[in-house]
Amino acid sequence: MKNVTTSIRIDSNTKQAATELLNELGLDLSSAVNIFLKQVVLQGGLPFQVKYPQYKPEVLAAMEEAEALSKNPNTKKYSSFSEALEDMDI
């Protein structure tokens, strides 16, 4: 069977992250796309469910911010929730 060159547009961050992960699995991007397309044909559609992620992007961003703050040595720490409330002047 003859191979053909195909051009697709991919967000650069997605491409980089996928390429790095696939390299760790011993695959290149072209092989992974071929595997995906063969599965589309074999299964008669997408080989996975298409649905919203468990968390909204805003929630994921807040979780990442909280993790970064917890690792920042300049972030003020509290020994209790009531101490934090007192500091907020509520």
C-alpha positions in Angstrom: 0.0 0.0 0.0 1.3 3.5 -0.9 1.9 6.0 1.8 0.7 9.6 1.3 1.8 12.8 3.0 -0.9 14.5 5.0 -0.8 17.9 6.6 -2.7 18.7 9.8 -2.8 21.7 12.1 -2.0 21.1 15.7 -1.7 23.6 18.6 2.1 23.8 19.2 1.8 23.1 22.9 -0.3 20.1 22.3 2.1 18.8 19.7 5.1 19.2 21.9 3.4 17.5 24.9 2.1 14.7 22.8 5.5 14.2 21.0 7.4 14.0 24.3 4.9 11.5 25.8 4.9 9.4 22.6 8.7 9.4 22.5 8.7 7.9 26.0 6.4 5.2 24.7 8.7 4.5 21.7 6.4 6.1 19.1 6.7 9.0 16.8 3.8 11.3 16.1 3.3 9.9 12.6 3.0 6.3 14.0 0.6 7.4 16.7 -1.7 9.2 14.1 -1.6 6.0 11.9 -2.6 3.9 14.9 -5.4 6.3 15.7 -6.7 6.3 12.1 -6.6 2.5 11.9 -8.6 2.3 15.0 -11.2 4.8 13.6 -11.6 2.5 10.6 -11.7 -0.7 12.7 -14.2 0.7 15.2 -16.3 2.6 12.8 -15.8 5.9 14.7 -13.7 7.5 17.3 -12.0 4.8 19.4 -12.8 6.7 22.7 -15.6 8.6 24.3 -15.7 12.4 23.5 -16.8 14.2 26.6 -16.0 17.2 28.8 -13.1 16.7 31.2 -14.1 15.9 34.8 -13.0 19.5 35.9 -13.6 22.7 34.0 -10.4 24.6 32.9 -11.1 27.3 35.5 -11.0 24.6 38.3 -7.8 23.1 36.9 -6.2 26.5 36.7 -7.2 27.3 40.3 -5.8 23.9 41.4 -2.5 24.7 39.7 -2.4 28.1 41.3 -3.0 26.6 44.7 -0.3 24.1 44.2 2.1 26.8 43.1 1.2 29.0 46.1 1.8 26.0 48.5 5.3 25.6 47.1 6.2 29.4 47.3 8.3 30.1 50.3 6.9 33.7 50.4 3.3 32.6 50.8 1.9 33.4 54.2 1.0 30.3 56.2 -1.7 29.9 58.8 -2.0 27.3 61.6 -5.8 27.3 61.6 -8.8 28.3 59.4 -9.9 30.8 62.0 -6.5 32.5 61.9 -6.9 32.9 58.2 -10.4 34.3 58.6 -9.1 36.9 61.1 -6.5 38.0 58.7 -9.1 38.6 56.0 -11.1 41.1 58.2 -14.5 39.5 57.5 
